[in-house]
Amino acid sequence: MPVTVTTQEILDAIHRAETESPDEAGFTTMELSEGLGLSSFPTRQRIHRMIREGVLEAVKLRRKYIDGRIADTPGYRLVKGKA
């Protein structure tokens, strides 16, 4: 049976993540997928819809990879005043 997650549940998860890590300027698809317990495909679908609605915006995030490199990676963050 498919897992159903509402836009509000996604926004709540993002707000919690921002509260826990205020220095972080957003989240990756994988980070949000893990936080919601969803696979990346439905998470990407929701992210794209929220970008079209003007709730999220695409950003570059700096992340440390398993090999120790720090590099820019695609990410997303809430648009201020929209959520």
C-alpha positions as CSV (number, residue, x, y, z in Angstrom):
1,M,0.0,0.0,0.0
2,P,1.5,3.4,-1.0
3,V,2.5,5.9,1.7
4,T,0.5,9.1,1.6
5,V,2.3,12.3,2.7
6,T,0.6,15.7,2.6
7,T,2.2,18.9,1.6
8,Q,1.7,20.1,5.2
9,E,3.6,17.0,6.5
10,I,6.5,17.9,4.2
11,L,6.4,21.5,5.4
12,D,6.4,20.3,9.0
13,A,9.4,18.1,8.4
14,I,11.3,21.0,6.7
15,H,10.5,23.3,9.6
16,R,11.7,20.7,12.1
17,A,14.9,20.2,10.2
18,E,15.5,24.0,10.0
19,T,14.9,24.2,13.8
20,E,17.4,21.4,14.5
21,S,20.0,22.7,12.1
22,P,19.6,26.5,11.8
23,D,23.0,26.8,10.1
24,E,21.9,24.6,7.2
25,A,20.5,26.5,4.2
26,G,18.2,23.7,3.0
27,F,18.0,20.0,2.3
28,T,18.6,17.5,-0.4
29,T,16.1,15.2,-2.0
30,M,17.7,12.2,-0.2
31,E,17.6,14.0,3.2
32,L,13.9,14.8,2.8
33,S,13.2,11.3,1.6
34,E,14.8,9.8,4.6
35,G,13.1,12.2,7.0
36,L,9.7,11.3,5.5
37,G,10.3,7.6,5.0
38,L,9.6,7.8,1.3
39,S,11.6,6.8,-1.8
40,S,13.2,9.5,-3.8
41,F,10.7,9.4,-6.7
42,P,7.6,10.6,-4.8
43,T,9.7,13.0,-2.9
44,R,11.0,14.6,-6.1
45,Q,7.4,14.8,-7.4
46,R,6.3,16.7,-4.3
47,I,9.4,19.0,-4.4
48,H,8.7,19.9,-8.1
49,R,5.1,20.7,-7.3
50,M,6.1,22.9,-4.3
51,I,8.6,24.7,-6.5
52,R,5.8,25.4,-9.1
53,E,3.6,26.6,-6.2
54,G,6.4,29.0,-5.1
55,V,6.8,27.4,-1.7
56,L,10.3,25.9,-2.3
57,E,13.3,27.2,-4.3
58,A,16.3,25.4,-5.7
59,V,19.7,26.2,-4.1
60,K,23.2,24.9,-4.0
61,L,24.2,23.2,-0.7
62,R,27.7,22.3,0.6
63,R,27.8,18.7,1.7
64,K,30.7,16.5,2.9
65,Y,30.8,13.2,0.9
66,I,31.8,9.8,2.2
67,D,35.3,10.3,0.8
68,G,35.8,13.5,2.7
69,R,35.3,15.9,-0.2
70,I,33.1,19.0,0.4
71,A,31.2,20.0,-2.7
72,D,28.1,21.8,-3.9
73,T,25.1,19.6,-4.4
74,P,21.5,20.5,-5.5
75,G,19.1,21.3,-2.7
76,Y,16.0,23.1,-1.8
77,R,14.8,25.5,0.9
78,L,11.6,27.2,1.9
79,V,10.8,30.6,0.2
80,K,10.6,33.1,3.1
81,G,7.1,34.3,3.8
82,K,5.5,31.5,1.7
83,A,5.4,28.6,4.2
